[in-house]
């Protein structure tokens, strides 16, 4: 046996475990290239953490640590081209736990930082990350404290029927933070045929129109016109979902950004004075500019052109949509359809 093989075989399992923990600790901070992960190991365990190995021998040791993380600790570390480095792609066991008082504080923050609050997106991103690392029961406690855990009776509030199996499966997926697949019947398709959606379920909410919606980041969509990969957010009515299946893959620690759409619209004094410039469809806090005669201009971004357009249409001539191109195109289509009916 060579000297290198003997040293490798006699390596302390505790040293290997500490290297793995150093790698994991650095990845909890965010994506990192191999050089950054090695630097984190050396900073934690000293310059001899890998026995002075370099080149291919060092690459081999690093690969073995990734294998240890996956097979012994249940943490899947992979290189993500989009992120530009290694990421935690999945985990079998919780990475964090917190006392009840801290969970209550997180629930208080989630309730306090409403859509019109400064830095709301950053605060909720932090909360999502912390809650996502905790055990399922602790996540459930947070959602109870934050009032985000609907009861079976609340299913009946929806104006349309939600089947019990869809309701229970979606709730379980949201609480467990796991991806789902389901068939969806959308009113936007004239053929009335279901499309299959593979979705990250991020948030369940009850809308002002009397429906439960799932805000989901759609990874894959398949139907009569073929498969495509939207990589964008959609709002799904639970009443139109069928055959919901929970998939084994966990949601990432941070919500995907999705594609934000620019929106610009003006509201009359009769509408603006009630504060409706702060719409739930908007991302974060919009820019609100005072115009002549009491009108206000709202400039912001949204993930949800479909619902924003229809909710702005509700205000009739008291709302003037100016852009961006996607929202303006949607509004023109809606207005043209109404003109055909009522001319």
Secondary structure as UniProt FT lines:
FT   HELIX           3..9
FT   HELIX           13..29
FT   HELIX           34..45
FT   TURN            47..52
FT   HELIX           55..71
FT   STRAND          75..80
FT   TURN            81..84
FT   STRAND          85..91
FT   HELIX           100..112
FT   TURN            115..116
FT   TURN            118..119
FT   HELIX           120..132
FT   HELIX           136..145
FT   TURN            146..147
FT   HELIX           152..157
FT   HELIX           164..176
FT   STRAND          178..184
FT   TURN            187..188
FT   TURN            190..191
FT   STRAND          195..206
FT   TURN            208..209
FT   STRAND          212..223
FT   TURN            224..225
FT   STRAND          226..228
FT   STRAND          232..237
FT   HELIX           238..240
FT   STRAND          241..250
FT   STRAND          261..267
FT   HELIX           269..272
FT   TURN            273..277
FT   TURN            280..281
FT   STRAND          287..290
FT   HELIX           292..294
FT   STRAND          296..302
FT   HELIX           305..313
FT   TURN            314..315
FT   HELIX           316..318
FT   STRAND          319..323
FT   HELIX           325..342
//
